[in-house]
Amino acid sequence: MSVKIRLQRHGSKGRPFFHIVVADARARRDGRFIEKLGTYNPITNPATIDLNVDAAVKWLNNGAQPTDTARAILSYKGALYKKHLQGGVAKGAFDEAEAEKRFAAWLESKDAKVQGKVEGLSTAKADAKKAALDAEVKVNEARVAAAAQVIADAKAAEEAANAPAEEVAETTEEPAAEAEGTEETQA
């Protein structure tokens, strides 16, 4: 019987969620499985992976073949590295304590990288939010300035309309009086 470590798809359309399982190669993708090793949620950033590393290493040592995606997940979580270290212990290159020490150091560095990515994403999100807020403030200031300019122009036009009307009335009365005076002088 050929055994595979693969993903079972769960979740709704467009929102995938996977179980990492050990299953017979002949079983359907979402069908029967032998053991559930963990979960994988690709929606979150970074992807959330919950994996029982010891159980995965046990199945890898027993001959289970991971699919391409499952292999990437096992590598990301350190199951393949732990299997590699156990091979070194079996050959006598170093002892079990040294293997655990190396694996713990690798996990610590990996967690630091993941935490750095999370912090970088949160910083980028905060910077983008601040930039959007600054752009919105600039747009609002421009709108206020444009509205103030429109109001000032309207007041100036109103004053200009009122002032020339009075001047025009005064100037039209004067020539009319002059015109009357000239008619009287002509008669």
Rosetta constraint file for C-alpha pairs under 8 A:
AtomPair CA 1 CA 24 HARMONIC 6.93 0.50
AtomPair CA 1 CA 25 HARMONIC 7.86 0.50
AtomPair CA 2 CA 24 HARMONIC 5.98 0.50
AtomPair CA 2 CA 25 HARMONIC 5.60 0.50
AtomPair CA 2 CA 26 HARMONIC 7.95 0.50
AtomPair CA 2 CA 64 HARMONIC 7.41 0.50
AtomPair CA 3 CA 22 HARMONIC 6.80 0.50
AtomPair CA 3 CA 23 HARMONIC 5.72 0.50
AtomPair CA 3 CA 24 HARMONIC 4.68 0.50
AtomPair CA 3 CA 25 HARMONIC 5.51 0.50
AtomPair CA 3 CA 63 HARMONIC 7.45 0.50
AtomPair CA 3 CA 64 HARMONIC 4.94 0.50
AtomPair CA 3 CA 65 HARMONIC 6.45 0.50
AtomPair CA 4 CA 22 HARMONIC 5.65 0.50
AtomPair CA 4 CA 23 HARMONIC 5.48 0.50
AtomPair CA 4 CA 24 HARMONIC 6.16 0.50
AtomPair CA 4 CA 25 HARMONIC 5.67 0.50
AtomPair CA 4 CA 64 HARMONIC 5.09 0.50
AtomPair CA 4 CA 65 HARMONIC 4.75 0.50
AtomPair CA 4 CA 66 HARMONIC 5.47 0.50
AtomPair CA 4 CA 67 HARMONIC 7.06 0.50
AtomPair CA 5 CA 20 HARMONIC 7.02 0.50
AtomPair CA 5 CA 21 HARMONIC 5.66 0.50
AtomPair CA 5 CA 22 HARMONIC 4.48 0.50
AtomPair CA 5 CA 23 HARMONIC 6.44 0.50
AtomPair CA 5 CA 64 HARMONIC 6.27 0.50
AtomPair CA 5 CA 65 HARMONIC 5.95 0.50
AtomPair CA 5 CA 66 HARMONIC 4.37 0.50
AtomPair CA 5 CA 67 HARMONIC 6.38 0.50
AtomPair CA 5 CA 70 HARMONIC 6.50 0.50
AtomPair CA 6 CA 20 HARMONIC 5.79 0.50
AtomPair CA 6 CA 21 HARMONIC 5.60 0.50
AtomPair CA 6 CA 22 HARMONIC 6.43 0.50
AtomPair CA 6 CA 23 HARMONIC 7.34 0.50
AtomPair CA 6 CA 66 HARMONIC 6.03 0.50
AtomPair CA 6 CA 67 HARMONIC 5.61 0.50
AtomPair CA 6 CA 69 HARMONIC 7.64 0.50
AtomPair CA 6 CA 70 HARMONIC 5.50 0.50
AtomPair CA 7 CA 18 HARMONIC 5.82 0.50
AtomPair CA 7 CA 19 HARMONIC 5.57 0.50
AtomPair CA 7 CA 20 HARMONIC 4.73 0.50
AtomPair CA 7 CA 21 HARMONIC 6.11 0.50
AtomPair CA 7 CA 29 HARMONIC 7.58 0.50
AtomPair CA 7 CA 69 HARMONIC 7.92 0.50
AtomPair CA 7 CA 70 HARMONIC 6.72 0.50
AtomPair CA 8 CA 18 HARMONIC 5.32 0.50
AtomPair CA 8 CA 19 HARMONIC 5.06 0.50
AtomPair CA 8 CA 20 HARMONIC 6.45 0.50
AtomPair CA 8 CA 21 HARMONIC 6.96 0.50
AtomPair CA 8 CA 29 HARMONIC 5.93 0.50
AtomPair CA 8 CA 30 HARMONIC 5.03 0.50
AtomPair CA 9 CA 16 HARMONIC 6.64 0.50
AtomPair CA 9 CA 17 HARMONIC 6.02 0.50
AtomPair CA 9 CA 18 HARMONIC 4.65 0.50
AtomPair CA 9 CA 19 HARMONIC 6.67 0.50
AtomPair CA 9 CA 29 HARMONIC 7.75 0.50
AtomPair CA 9 CA 30 HARMONIC 6.39 0.50
AtomPair CA 10 CA 16 HARMONIC 6.06 0.50
AtomPair CA 10 CA 17 HARMONIC 4.96 0.50
AtomPair CA 10 CA 18 HARMONIC 5.50 0.50
AtomPair CA 10 CA 19 HARMONIC 7.35 0.50
AtomPair CA 11 CA 15 HARMONIC 5.77 0.50
AtomPair CA 11 CA 16 HARMONIC 4.86 0.50
AtomPair CA 11 CA 17 HARMONIC 5.04 0.50
AtomPair CA 11 CA 18 HARMONIC 7.72 0.50
AtomPair CA 12 CA 16 HARMONIC 6.27 0.50
AtomPair CA 15 CA 43 HARMONIC 6.95 0.50
AtomPair CA 16 CA 41 HARMONIC 7.13 0.50
AtomPair CA 16 CA 42 HARMONIC 7.15 0.50
AtomPair CA 16 CA 43 HARMONIC 7.22 0.50
AtomPair CA 17 CA 39 HARMONIC 7.65 0.50
AtomPair CA 17 CA 40 HARMONIC 6.23 0.50
AtomPair CA 17 CA 41 HARMONIC 4.99 0.50
AtomPair CA 17 CA 42 HARMONIC 6.94 0.50
AtomPair CA 17 CA 43 HARMONIC 7.87 0.50
AtomPair CA 18 CA 39 HARMONIC 5.70 0.50
AtomPair CA 18 CA 40 HARMONIC 5.03 0.50
AtomPair CA 18 CA 41 HARMONIC 6.31 0.50
AtomPair CA 19 CA 36 HARMONIC 6.96 0.50
AtomPair CA 19 CA 37 HARMONIC 7.62 0.50
AtomPair CA 19 CA 38 HARMONIC 5.89 0.50
AtomPair CA 19 CA 39 HARMONIC 4.38 0.50
AtomPair CA 19 CA 40 HARMONIC 6.17 0.50
AtomPair CA 20 CA 36 HARMONIC 6.04 0.50
AtomPair CA 20 CA 37 HARMONIC 5.40 0.50
AtomPair CA 20 CA 38 HARMONIC 5.03 0.50
AtomPair CA 20 CA 39 HARMONIC 5.44 0.50
AtomPair CA 20 CA 40 HARMONIC 6.98 0.50
AtomPair CA 20 CA 51 HARMONIC 7.86 0.50
AtomPair CA 20 CA 70 HARMONIC 7.39 0.50
AtomPair CA 21 CA 33 HARMONIC 6.47 0.50
AtomPair CA 21 CA 34 HARMONIC 7.29 0.50
AtomPair CA 21 CA 35 HARMONIC 5.70 0.50
AtomPair CA 21 CA 36 HARMONIC 4.34 0.50
AtomPair CA 21 CA 37 HARMONIC 5.38 0.50
AtomPair CA 21 CA 38 HARMONIC 7.11 0.50
AtomPair CA 22 CA 33 HARMONIC 5.94 0.50
AtomPair CA 22 CA 34 HARMONIC 5.45 0.50
AtomPair CA 22 CA 35 HARMONIC 5.21 0.50
AtomPair CA 22 CA 36 HARMONIC 6.35 0.50
AtomPair CA 22 CA 37 HARMONIC 7.18 0.50
AtomPair CA 22 CA 59 HARMONIC 7.90 0.50
AtomPair CA 22 CA 64 HARMONIC 7.69 0.50
AtomPair CA 23 CA 27 HARMONIC 6.84 0.50
AtomPair CA 23 CA 32 HARMONIC 6.90 0.50
AtomPair CA 23 CA 33 HARMONIC 4.24 0.50
AtomPair CA 23 CA 34 HARMONIC 5.14 0.50
AtomPair CA 23 CA 35 HARMONIC 7.15 0.50
AtomPair CA 24 CA 32 HARMONIC 8.00 0.50
AtomPair CA 24 CA 33 HARMONIC 6.74 0.50
AtomPair CA 24 CA 34 HARMONIC 7.35 0.50
AtomPair CA 27 CA 31 HARMONIC 6.09 0.50
AtomPair CA 27 CA 32 HARMONIC 6.18 0.50
AtomPair CA 27 CA 33 HARMONIC 7.55 0.50
AtomPair CA 28 CA 32 HARMONIC 7.06 0.50
AtomPair CA 37 CA 51 HARMONIC 5.86 0.50
AtomPair CA 37 CA 52 HARMONIC 5.51 0.50
AtomPair CA 37 CA 53 HARMONIC 7.97 0.50
AtomPair CA 37 CA 55 HARMONIC 6.71 0.50
AtomPair CA 37 CA 56 HARMONIC 6.53 0.50
AtomPair CA 38 CA 49 HARMONIC 7.50 0.50
AtomPair CA 38 CA 50 HARMONIC 5.22 0.50
AtomPair CA 38 CA 51 HARMONIC 4.29 0.50
AtomPair CA 38 CA 52 HARMONIC 6.08 0.50
AtomPair CA 39 CA 49 HARMONIC 5.85 0.50
AtomPair CA 39 CA 50 HARMONIC 5.17 0.50
AtomPair CA 39 CA 51 HARMONIC 6.48 0.50
AtomPair CA 40 CA 47 HARMONIC 7.26 0.50
AtomPair CA 40 CA 48 HARMONIC 5.84 0.50
AtomPair CA 40 CA 49 HARMONIC 4.57 0.50
AtomPair CA 40 CA 50 HARMONIC 6.47 0.50
AtomPair CA 41 CA 47 HARMONIC 5.71 0.50
AtomPair CA 41 CA 48 HARMONIC 5.04 0.50
AtomPair CA 41 CA 49 HARMONIC 6.40 0.50
AtomPair CA 42 CA 46 HARMONIC 7.77 0.50
AtomPair CA 42 CA 47 HARMONIC 4.67 0.50
AtomPair CA 42 CA 48 HARMONIC 6.60 0.50
AtomPair CA 43 CA 47 HARMONIC 6.43 0.50
AtomPair CA 44 CA 48 HARMONIC 6.30 0.50
AtomPair CA 45 CA 118 HARMONIC 7.88 0.50
AtomPair CA 46 CA 114 HARMONIC 7.74 0.50
AtomPair CA 46 CA 117 HARMONIC 7.67 0.50
AtomPair CA 46 CA 118 HARMONIC 7.08 0.50
AtomPair CA 49 CA 73 HARMONIC 7.86 0.50
AtomPair CA 49 CA 77 HARMONIC 7.93 0.50
AtomPair CA 51 CA 56 HARMONIC 7.93 0.50
AtomPair CA 51 CA 77 HARMONIC 7.38 0.50
AtomPair CA 52 CA 56 HARMONIC 6.31 0.50
AtomPair CA 53 CA 57 HARMONIC 6.13 0.50
AtomPair CA 53 CA 74 HARMONIC 7.96 0.50
AtomPair CA 53 CA 77 HARMONIC 7.43 0.50
AtomPair CA 53 CA 78 HARMONIC 7.36 0.50
AtomPair CA 53 CA 79 HARMONIC 5.33 0.50
AtomPair CA 54 CA 58 HARMONIC 6.19 0.50
AtomPair CA 54 CA 79 HARMONIC 7.46 0.50
AtomPair CA 55 CA 59 HARMONIC 6.31 0.50
AtomPair CA 56 CA 60 HARMONIC 6.15 0.50
AtomPair CA 56 CA 74 HARMONIC 7.83 0.50
AtomPair CA 56 CA 79 HARMONIC 6.48 0.50
AtomPair CA 57 CA 61 HARMONIC 6.06 0.50
AtomPair CA 57 CA 79 HARMONIC 5.78 0.50
AtomPair CA 57 CA 80 HARMONIC 7.19 0.50
AtomPair CA 57 CA 82 HARMONIC 7.13 0.50
AtomPair CA 57 CA 83 HARMONIC 5.81 0.50
AtomPair CA 58 CA 62 HARMONIC 6.28 0.50
AtomPair CA 59 CA 63 HARMONIC 6.44 0.50
AtomPair CA 59 CA 64 HARMONIC 5.54 0.50
AtomPair CA 60 CA 64 HARMONIC 5.03 0.50
AtomPair CA 60 CA 65 HARMONIC 6.92 0.50
AtomPair CA 60 CA 83 HARMONIC 7.61 0.50
AtomPair CA 61 CA 83 HARMONIC 7.39 0.50
AtomPair CA 66 CA 70 HARMONIC 5.45 0.50
AtomPair CA 66 CA 71 HARMONIC 5.29 0.50
AtomPair CA 67 CA 71 HARMONIC 5.87 0.50
AtomPair CA 68 CA 72 HARMONIC 6.35 0.50
AtomPair CA 69 CA 73 HARMONIC 6.31 0.50
AtomPair CA 70 CA 74 HARMONIC 6.06 0.50
AtomPair CA 71 CA 75 HARMONIC 6.02 0.50
AtomPair CA 72 CA 76 HARMONIC 6.06 0.50
AtomPair CA 73 CA 77 HARMONIC 6.23 0.50
AtomPair CA 74 CA 78 HARMONIC 6.05 0.50
AtomPair CA 74 CA 79 HARMONIC 5.11 0.50
AtomPair CA 74 CA 80 HARMONIC 6.06 0.50
AtomPair CA 75 CA 79 HARMONIC 5.95 0.50
AtomPair CA 75 CA 80 HARMONIC 5.29 0.50
AtomPair CA 75 CA 81 HARMONIC 6.91 0.50
AtomPair CA 78 CA 82 HARMONIC 6.08 0.50
AtomPair CA 78 CA 103 HARMONIC 7.97 0.50
AtomPair CA 78 CA 107 HARMONIC 7.38 0.50
AtomPair CA 79 CA 83 HARMONIC 6.24 0.50
AtomPair CA 80 CA 84 HARMONIC 6.18 0.50
AtomPair CA 81 CA 85 HARMONIC 6.19 0.50
AtomPair CA 81 CA 103 HARMONIC 7.62 0.50
AtomPair CA 82 CA 86 HARMONIC 6.20 0.50
AtomPair CA 82 CA 99 HARMONIC 7.98 0.50
AtomPair CA 82 CA 103 HARMONIC 6.55 0.50
AtomPair CA 83 CA 87 HARMONIC 6.31 0.50
AtomPair CA 84 CA 88 HARMONIC 6.56 0.50
AtomPair CA 85 CA 89 HARMONIC 6.40 0.50
AtomPair CA 85 CA 99 HARMONIC 5.72 0.50
AtomPair CA 85 CA 103 HARMONIC 7.89 0.50
AtomPair CA 86 CA 90 HARMONIC 6.19 0.50
AtomPair CA 86 CA 96 HARMONIC 7.75 0.50
AtomPair CA 86 CA 99 HARMONIC 7.15 0.50
AtomPair CA 87 CA 91 HARMONIC 6.29 0.50
AtomPair CA 88 CA 92 HARMONIC 6.23 0.50
AtomPair CA 88 CA 93 HARMONIC 5.33 0.50
AtomPair CA 88 CA 94 HARMONIC 6.49 0.50
AtomPair CA 89 CA 93 HARMONIC 5.92 0.50
AtomPair CA 89 CA 94 HARMONIC 5.41 0.50
AtomPair CA 89 CA 95 HARMONIC 5.46 0.50
AtomPair CA 89 CA 96 HARMONIC 6.14 0.50
AtomPair CA 89 CA 99 HARMONIC 7.20 0.50
AtomPair CA 94 CA 98 HARMONIC 6.28 0.50
AtomPair CA 94 CA 99 HARMONIC 7.09 0.50
AtomPair CA 95 CA 99 HARMONIC 6.45 0.50
AtomPair CA 96 CA 100 HARMONIC 6.22 0.50
AtomPair CA 97 CA 101 HARMONIC 6.14 0.50
AtomPair CA 98 CA 102 HARMONIC 6.17 0.50
AtomPair CA 99 CA 103 HARMONIC 6.12 0.50
AtomPair CA 100 CA 104 HARMONIC 6.02 0.50
AtomPair CA 101 CA 105 HARMONIC 6.21 0.50
AtomPair CA 102 CA 106 HARMONIC 6.17 0.50
AtomPair CA 103 CA 107 HARMONIC 6.13 0.50
AtomPair CA 104 CA 108 HARMONIC 6.15 0.50
AtomPair CA 105 CA 109 HARMONIC 6.30 0.50
AtomPair CA 106 CA 110 HARMONIC 6.10 0.50
AtomPair CA 107 CA 111 HARMONIC 6.01 0.50
AtomPair CA 108 CA 112 HARMONIC 6.18 0.50
AtomPair CA 109 CA 113 HARMONIC 6.34 0.50
AtomPair CA 110 CA 114 HARMONIC 6.28 0.50
AtomPair CA 111 CA 115 HARMONIC 5.98 0.50
AtomPair CA 112 CA 116 HARMONIC 6.01 0.50
AtomPair CA 113 CA 117 HARMONIC 6.27 0.50
AtomPair CA 114 CA 118 HARMONIC 6.27 0.50
AtomPair CA 115 CA 119 HARMONIC 6.13 0.50
AtomPair CA 116 CA 120 HARMONIC 5.97 0.50
AtomPair CA 117 CA 121 HARMONIC 6.07 0.50
AtomPair CA 118 CA 122 HARMONIC 6.22 0.50
AtomPair CA 119 CA 123 HARMONIC 6.02 0.50
AtomPair CA 120 CA 124 HARMONIC 6.01 0.50
AtomPair CA 121 CA 125 HARMONIC 6.05 0.50
AtomPair CA 122 CA 126 HARMONIC 6.12 0.50
AtomPair CA 123 CA 127 HARMONIC 6.05 0.50
AtomPair CA 124 CA 128 HARMONIC 6.05 0.50
AtomPair CA 125 CA 129 HARMONIC 6.13 0.50
AtomPair CA 126 CA 130 HARMONIC 6.14 0.50
AtomPair CA 127 CA 131 HARMONIC 6.06 0.50
AtomPair CA 128 CA 132 HARMONIC 6.09 0.50
AtomPair CA 129 CA 133 HARMONIC 6.15 0.50
AtomPair CA 130 CA 134 HARMONIC 6.12 0.50
AtomPair CA 131 CA 135 HARMONIC 6.13 0.50
AtomPair CA 132 CA 136 HARMONIC 6.10 0.50
AtomPair CA 133 CA 137 HARMONIC 6.14 0.50
AtomPair CA 134 CA 138 HARMONIC 6.26 0.50
AtomPair CA 135 CA 139 HARMONIC 6.23 0.50
AtomPair CA 136 CA 140 HARMONIC 6.09 0.50
AtomPair CA 137 CA 141 HARMONIC 6.09 0.50
AtomPair CA 138 CA 142 HARMONIC 6.13 0.50
AtomPair CA 139 CA 143 HARMONIC 6.17 0.50
AtomPair CA 140 CA 144 HARMONIC 6.15 0.50
AtomPair CA 141 CA 145 HARMONIC 6.07 0.50
AtomPair CA 142 CA 146 HARMONIC 6.03 0.50
AtomPair CA 143 CA 147 HARMONIC 6.02 0.50
AtomPair CA 144 CA 148 HARMONIC 6.06 0.50
AtomPair CA 145 CA 149 HARMONIC 6.07 0.50
AtomPair CA 146 CA 150 HARMONIC 6.15 0.50
AtomPair CA 147 CA 151 HARMONIC 6.19 0.50
AtomPair CA 148 CA 152 HARMONIC 6.06 0.50
AtomPair CA 149 CA 153 HARMONIC 5.99 0.50
AtomPair CA 150 CA 154 HARMONIC 6.05 0.50
AtomPair CA 151 CA 155 HARMONIC 6.19 0.50
AtomPair CA 152 CA 156 HARMONIC 6.08 0.50
AtomPair CA 153 CA 157 HARMONIC 6.00 0.50
AtomPair CA 154 CA 158 HARMONIC 6.04 0.50
AtomPair CA 155 CA 159 HARMONIC 6.05 0.50
AtomPair CA 156 CA 160 HARMONIC 5.93 0.50
AtomPair CA 157 CA 161 HARMONIC 5.90 0.50
AtomPair CA 158 CA 162 HARMONIC 6.14 0.50
AtomPair CA 159 CA 163 HARMONIC 5.92 0.50
AtomPair CA 160 CA 164 HARMONIC 6.16 0.50
AtomPair CA 161 CA 165 HARMONIC 6.31 0.50
AtomPair CA 162 CA 166 HARMONIC 6.61 0.50
AtomPair CA 163 CA 167 HARMONIC 6.32 0.50
AtomPair CA 164 CA 168 HARMONIC 5.62 0.50
AtomPair CA 165 CA 169 HARMONIC 6.01 0.50
AtomPair CA 166 CA 170 HARMONIC 6.16 0.50
AtomPair CA 167 CA 171 HARMONIC 5.99 0.50
AtomPair CA 168 CA 172 HARMONIC 5.89 0.50
AtomPair CA 169 CA 173 HARMONIC 6.16 0.50
AtomPair CA 170 CA 174 HARMONIC 6.37 0.50
AtomPair CA 171 CA 175 HARMONIC 6.61 0.50
AtomPair CA 172 CA 176 HARMONIC 6.25 0.50
AtomPair CA 173 CA 177 HARMONIC 6.15 0.50
AtomPair CA 174 CA 178 HARMONIC 6.11 0.50
AtomPair CA 175 CA 179 HARMONIC 5.78 0.50
AtomPair CA 176 CA 180 HARMONIC 6.12 0.50
AtomPair CA 177 CA 181 HARMONIC 6.06 0.50
AtomPair CA 178 CA 182 HARMONIC 6.10 0.50
AtomPair CA 179 CA 183 HARMONIC 6.25 0.50
AtomPair CA 180 CA 184 HARMONIC 6.25 0.50
AtomPair CA 181 CA 185 HARMONIC 6.20 0.50
AtomPair CA 182 CA 186 HARMONIC 6.07 0.50
AtomPair CA 183 CA 187 HARMONIC 6.21 0.50
